Amino acid sequence: MYAVIKTGGKQYRVSSGEKIKVEQLAADVGSQITIDKVLMVADGDKVSIGKPLVKGATVQATVVNHGRGDKVRIFKMRRRKHFKKQQGHRQNYTEIQVDQISV
């Protein structure tokens, strides 16, 4: 059984027992969260697709930890114009473990 959820403006395909990194959530480490933005649920041949959300479907998850992703370097340069700009960015994330998918 798997589901497609939406959180942080992105969509993720999740199944029970799986760990994923999502955009930072305001939840403490070890706490339970409920994600109710479920776009699709599939159980074998039985597939439920929402318009846009599946009614009554939720995903229970546990917050494992918070962290920061790898550094992304942004480098801009204009040749022969004496222009060079360098910047870096690290995105915050929350790692969650999916416990249960319910329809």
Backbone as JSON Lines, residues from 0, in Angstrom:
{"i":0,"aa":"M","n":[0.85,-1.18,0.0],"ca":[0.0,0.0,0.0],"c":[0.9,1.24,0.0]}
{"i":1,"aa":"Y","n":[0.56,2.19,-0.85],"ca":[1.29,3.45,-0.88],"c":[0.32,4.6,-1.11]}
{"i":2,"aa":"A","n":[0.82,5.8,-0.85],"ca":[0.01,7.0,-1.03],"c":[0.88,8.11,-1.6]}
{"i":3,"aa":"V","n":[0.24,9.07,-2.23],"ca":[0.91,10.28,-2.7],"c":[0.38,11.42,-1.85]}
{"i":4,"aa":"I","n":[1.31,12.08,-1.11],"ca":[0.92,13.17,-0.22],"c":[1.51,14.48,-0.72]}
{"i":5,"aa":"K","n":[0.95,15.58,-0.23],"ca":[1.46,16.9,-0.58],"c":[1.78,17.64,0.71]}
{"i":6,"aa":"T","n":[3.03,18.09,0.84],"ca":[3.45,18.88,1.98],"c":[4.6,19.78,1.56]}
{"i":7,"aa":"G","n":[4.57,21.01,2.0],"ca":[5.63,21.94,1.67],"c":[5.68,22.31,0.2]}
{"i":8,"aa":"G","n":[4.55,22.2,-0.5],"ca":[4.5,22.55,-1.91],"c":[5.04,21.48,-2.83]}
{"i":9,"aa":"K","n":[5.38,20.32,-2.29],"ca":[5.9,19.22,-3.1],"c":[5.06,17.97,-2.87]}
{"i":10,"aa":"Q","n":[5.16,17.02,-3.8],"ca":[4.43,15.76,-3.69],"c":[5.41,14.63,-3.46]}
{"i":11,"aa":"Y","n":[5.03,13.68,-2.58],"ca":[5.88,12.55,-2.23],"c":[5.09,11.26,-2.31]}
{"i":12,"aa":"R","n":[5.73,10.22,-2.81],"ca":[5.13,8.88,-2.82],"c":[5.66,8.17,-1.59]}
{"i":13,"aa":"V","n":[4.77,7.78,-0.67],"ca":[5.18,7.2,0.6],"c":[4.5,5.85,0.81]}
{"i":14,"aa":"S","n":[5.17,5.0,1.56],"ca":[4.58,3.74,1.99],"c":[4.91,3.56,3.46]}
{"i":15,"aa":"S","n":[4.27,2.61,4.11],"ca":[4.44,2.4,5.54],"c":[5.87,2.0,5.89]}
{"i":16,"aa":"G","n":[6.43,2.61,6.94],"ca":[7.77,2.29,7.39],"c":[8.88,3.04,6.68]}
{"i":17,"aa":"E","n":[8.53,3.88,5.74],"ca":[9.52,4.6,4.94],"c":[9.9,5.92,5.61]}
{"i":18,"aa":"K","n":[11.19,6.31,5.5],"ca":[11.66,7.6,6.0],"c":[11.87,8.54,4.81]}
{"i":19,"aa":"I","n":[11.35,9.77,4.92],"ca":[11.54,10.75,3.86],"c":[11.9,12.1,4.48]}
{"i":20,"aa":"K","n":[12.56,12.93,3.69],"ca":[12.9,14.29,4.1],"c":[11.96,15.25,3.39]}
{"i":21,"aa":"V","n":[11.22,16.04,4.19],"ca":[10.27,17.0,3.65],"c":[10.7,18.4,4.08]}
{"i":22,"aa":"E","n":[10.04,19.41,3.53],"ca":[10.3,20.79,3.96],"c":[10.02,20.91,5.46]}
{"i":23,"aa":"Q","n":[10.72,21.83,6.11],"ca":[10.67,21.94,7.56],"c":[9.24,22.11,8.08]}
{"i":24,"aa":"L","n":[8.89,21.28,9.08],"ca":[7.59,21.33,9.73],"c":[7.75,21.83,11.16]}
{"i":25,"aa":"A","n":[6.75,22.52,11.66],"ca":[6.78,23.03,13.03],"c":[6.27,21.95,13.98]}
{"i":26,"aa":"A","n":[7.11,20.95,14.25],"ca":[6.76,19.86,15.15],"c":[8.02,19.41,15.88]}
{"i":27,"aa":"D","n":[7.85,18.94,17.11],"ca":[8.99,18.48,17.9],"c":[9.43,17.09,17.48]}
{"i":28,"aa":"V","n":[10.7,16.78,17.75],"ca":[11.24,15.46,17.44],"c":[10.53,14.42,18.31]}
{"i":29,"aa":"G","n":[10.06,13.34,17.69],"ca":[9.36,12.29,18.41],"c":[7.86,12.46,18.43]}
{"i":30,"aa":"S","n":[7.36,13.58,17.96],"ca":[5.91,13.8,17.99],"c":[5.24,13.17,16.77]}
{"i":31,"aa":"Q","n":[3.96,12.87,16.92],"ca":[3.16,12.31,15.83],"c":[2.53,13.45,15.05]}
{"i":32,"aa":"I","n":[2.54,13.33,13.73],"ca":[1.86,14.31,12.88],"c":[0.89,13.58,11.97]}
{"i":33,"aa":"T","n":[-0.14,14.28,11.56],"ca":[-1.13,13.75,10.64],"c":[-1.13,14.6,9.38]}
{"i":34,"aa":"I","n":[-0.93,13.96,8.25],"ca":[-0.96,14.65,6.96],"c":[-2.27,14.28,6.28]}
{"i":35,"aa":"D","n":[-3.11,15.29,6.06],"ca":[-4.43,15.03,5.48],"c":[-4.52,15.42,4.02]}
{"i":36,"aa":"K","n":[-3.47,15.96,3.45],"ca":[-3.45,16.29,2.02],"c":[-2.96,15.06,1.24]}
{"i":37,"aa":"V","n":[-3.85,14.1,1.06],"ca":[-3.54,12.86,0.36],"c":[-4.16,12.94,-1.04]}
{"i":38,"aa":"L","n":[-3.33,12.85,-2.06],"ca":[-3.78,12.99,-3.44],"c":[-4.2,11.66,-4.06]}
{"i":39,"aa":"M","n":[-3.57,10.56,-3.59],"ca":[-3.87,9.25,-4.17],"c":[-3.5,8.16,-3.17]}
{"i":40,"aa":"V","n":[-4.3,7.1,-3.14],"ca":[-4.01,5.93,-2.31],"c":[-4.15,4.7,-3.19]}
{"i":41,"aa":"A","n":[-3.14,3.82,-3.15],"ca":[-3.18,2.59,-3.94],"c":[-2.94,1.41,-3.03]}
{"i":42,"aa":"D","n":[-3.81,0.4,-3.12],"ca":[-3.69,-0.83,-2.35],"c":[-3.86,-1.99,-3.32]}
{"i":43,"aa":"G","n":[-2.75,-2.44,-3.9],"ca":[-2.82,-3.49,-4.91],"c":[-3.44,-2.96,-6.18]}
{"i":44,"aa":"D","n":[-4.56,-3.58,-6.6],"ca":[-5.26,-3.12,-7.8],"c":[-6.28,-2.02,-7.51]}
{"i":45,"aa":"K","n":[-6.57,-1.81,-6.23],"ca":[-7.55,-0.8,-5.83],"c":[-6.85,0.56,-5.7]}
{"i":46,"aa":"V","n":[-7.21,1.5,-6.57],"ca":[-6.59,2.83,-6.59],"c":[-7.66,3.89,-6.38]}
{"i":47,"aa":"S","n":[-7.42,4.79,-5.43],"ca":[-8.33,5.91,-5.17],"c":[-7.6,7.19,-5.5]}
{"i":48,"aa":"I","n":[-8.14,7.94,-6.45],"ca":[-7.55,9.2,-6.86],"c":[-8.5,10.32,-6.44]}
{"i":49,"aa":"G","n":[-7.95,11.35,-5.79],"ca":[-8.77,12.45,-5.3],"c":[-9.0,13.51,-6.34]}
{"i":50,"aa":"K","n":[-9.98,14.36,-6.04],"ca":[-10.32,15.48,-6.92],"c":[-10.41,16.76,-6.11]}
{"i":51,"aa":"P","n":[-9.37,17.37,-5.64],"ca":[-7.96,17.01,-5.74],"c":[-7.48,16.11,-4.6]}
{"i":52,"aa":"L","n":[-8.25,16.01,-3.49],"ca":[-7.82,15.19,-2.34],"c":[-8.76,14.0,-2.15]}
{"i":53,"aa":"V","n":[-8.22,12.91,-1.62],"ca":[-9.02,11.73,-1.3],"c":[-9.72,12.01,0.03]}
{"i":54,"aa":"K","n":[-11.05,11.9,0.03],"ca":[-11.82,12.21,1.23],"c":[-11.59,11.16,2.31]}
{"i":55,"aa":"G","n":[-11.28,11.63,3.52],"ca":[-11.1,10.75,4.66],"c":[-9.77,10.05,4.74]}
{"i":56,"aa":"A","n":[-8.88,10.27,3.8],"ca":[-7.58,9.6,3.82],"c":[-6.57,10.44,4.6]}
{"i":57,"aa":"T","n":[-5.81,9.78,5.46],"ca":[-4.77,10.45,6.24],"c":[-3.52,9.59,6.28]}
{"i":58,"aa":"V","n":[-2.41,10.23,6.56],"ca":[-1.13,9.54,6.73],"c":[-0.58,9.93,8.1]}
{"i":59,"aa":"Q","n":[-0.34,8.95,8.94],"ca":[0.24,9.18,10.27],"c":[1.76,9.03,10.15]}
{"i":60,"aa":"A","n":[2.5,9.97,10.74],"ca":[3.96,9.92,10.66],"c":[4.56,10.4,11.97]}
{"i":61,"aa":"T","n":[5.81,10.01,12.21],"ca":[6.56,10.42,13.39],"c":[7.75,11.26,12.94]}
{"i":62,"aa":"V","n":[8.0,12.37,13.62],"ca":[9.13,13.22,13.3],"c":[10.39,12.58,13.87]}
{"i":63,"aa":"V","n":[11.36,12.27,12.99],"ca":[12.6,11.62,13.41],"c":[13.64,12.67,13.81]}
{"i":64,"aa":"N","n":[13.9,13.65,12.94],"ca":[14.82,14.74,13.29],"c":[14.64,15.91,12.35]}
{"i":65,"aa":"H","n":[15.31,17.0,12.71],"ca":[15.38,18.2,11.87],"c":[16.83,18.37,11.45]}
{"i":66,"aa":"G","n":[17.04,18.97,10.28],"ca":[18.4,19.17,9.83],"c":[18.47,20.2,8.72]}
{"i":67,"aa":"R","n":[19.66,20.3,8.14],"ca":[19.89,21.2,7.02],"c":[20.51,20.4,5.89]}
{"i":68,"aa":"G","n":[20.06,20.69,4.68],"ca":[20.54,19.97,3.52],"c":[21.94,20.39,3.11]}
{"i":69,"aa":"D","n":[22.43,19.82,2.02],"ca":[23.74,20.16,1.5],"c":[23.74,21.59,0.97]}
{"i":70,"aa":"K","n":[24.94,22.19,0.98],"ca":[25.06,23.55,0.49],"c":[24.97,23.58,-1.03]}
{"i":71,"aa":"V","n":[24.16,24.51,-1.52],"ca":[24.03,24.75,-2.95],"c":[24.77,26.05,-3.25]}
{"i":72,"aa":"R","n":[25.7,26.0,-4.18],"ca":[26.47,27.2,-4.52],"c":[25.87,27.87,-5.75]}
{"i":73,"aa":"I","n":[25.66,29.19,-5.64],"ca":[25.15,29.99,-6.74],"c":[26.29,30.88,-7.19]}
{"i":74,"aa":"F","n":[26.67,30.79,-8.45],"ca":[27.78,31.58,-8.97],"c":[27.34,32.26,-10.26]}
{"i":75,"aa":"K","n":[27.43,33.59,-10.27],"ca":[27.07,34.35,-11.46],"c":[28.3,35.13,-11.91]}
{"i":76,"aa":"M","n":[28.52,35.15,-13.21],"ca":[29.66,35.87,-13.75],"c":[29.34,36.39,-15.14]}
{"i":77,"aa":"R","n":[29.76,37.6,-15.41],"ca":[29.67,38.18,-16.75],"c":[31.09,38.34,-17.27]}
{"i":78,"aa":"R","n":[31.4,37.68,-18.35],"ca":[32.75,37.75,-18.85],"c":[33.05,39.15,-19.4]}
{"i":79,"aa":"R","n":[34.26,39.57,-19.19],"ca":[34.78,40.87,-19.64],"c":[34.05,42.07,-19.03]}
{"i":80,"aa":"K","n":[33.24,41.88,-18.03],"ca":[32.49,42.99,-17.42],"c":[32.9,43.25,-15.97]}
{"i":81,"aa":"H","n":[33.86,42.5,-15.48],"ca":[34.35,42.65,-14.1],"c":[33.2,42.46,-13.08]}
{"i":82,"aa":"F","n":[32.35,41.47,-13.35],"ca":[31.22,41.17,-12.45],"c":[31.29,39.71,-12.04]}
{"i":83,"aa":"K","n":[31.32,39.48,-10.75],"ca":[31.34,38.14,-10.21],"c":[30.54,38.16,-8.91]}
{"i":84,"aa":"K","n":[29.63,37.22,-8.74],"ca":[28.81,37.16,-7.53],"c":[28.73,35.71,-7.1]}
{"i":85,"aa":"Q","n":[28.98,35.45,-5.82],"ca":[28.94,34.09,-5.3],"c":[28.05,34.08,-4.07]}
{"i":86,"aa":"Q","n":[27.21,33.04,-3.99],"ca":[26.24,32.94,-2.9],"c":[26.05,31.47,-2.58]}
{"i":87,"aa":"G","n":[25.65,31.18,-1.34],"ca":[25.37,29.8,-0.94],"c":[24.02,29.71,-0.25]}
{"i":88,"aa":"H","n":[23.46,28.49,-0.19],"ca":[22.16,28.3,0.45],"c":[22.09,26.89,1.01]}
{"i":89,"aa":"R","n":[21.55,26.76,2.21],"ca":[21.27,25.45,2.81],"c":[19.81,25.45,3.24]}
{"i":90,"aa":"Q","n":[19.04,24.49,2.73],"ca":[17.61,24.41,3.02],"c":[17.37,23.56,4.27]}
{"i":91,"aa":"N","n":[16.48,24.02,5.15],"ca":[16.1,23.24,6.32],"c":[15.14,22.14,5.92]}
{"i":92,"aa":"Y","n":[15.21,20.99,6.61],"ca":[14.3,19.89,6.33],"c":[13.89,19.21,7.62]}
{"i":93,"aa":"T","n":[12.83,18.41,7.53],"ca":[12.37,17.56,8.62],"c":[12.3,16.15,8.09]}
{"i":94,"aa":"E","n":[12.92,15.22,8.8],"ca":[12.87,13.82,8.39],"c":[11.74,13.14,9.17]}
{"i":95,"aa":"I","n":[10.82,12.51,8.42],"ca":[9.69,11.84,9.05],"c":[9.67,10.37,8.66]}
{"i":96,"aa":"Q","n":[9.09,9.56,9.54],"ca":[8.9,8.14,9.27],"c":[7.4,7.88,9.2]}
{"i":97,"aa":"V","n":[6.95,7.33,8.08],"ca":[5.54,7.06,7.86],"c":[5.14,5.83,8.66]}
{"i":98,"aa":"D","n":[4.13,5.97,9.53],"ca":[3.69,4.88,10.36],"c":[2.49,4.13,9.76]}
{"i":99,"aa":"Q","n":[1.51,4.89,9.3],"ca":[0.26,4.26,8.87],"c":[-0.42,5.09,7.81]}
{"i":100,"aa":"I","n":[-1.02,4.41,6.83],"ca":[-1.83,5.05,5.81],"c":[-3.27,4.55,6.0]}
{"i":101,"aa":"S","n":[-4.19,5.47,6.22],"ca":[-5.58,5.05,6.43],"c":[-6.48,5.76,5.43]}
{"i":102,"aa":"V","n":[-7.49,5.02,4.97],"ca":[-8.42,5.56,3.97],"c":[-9.75,5.86,4.62]}
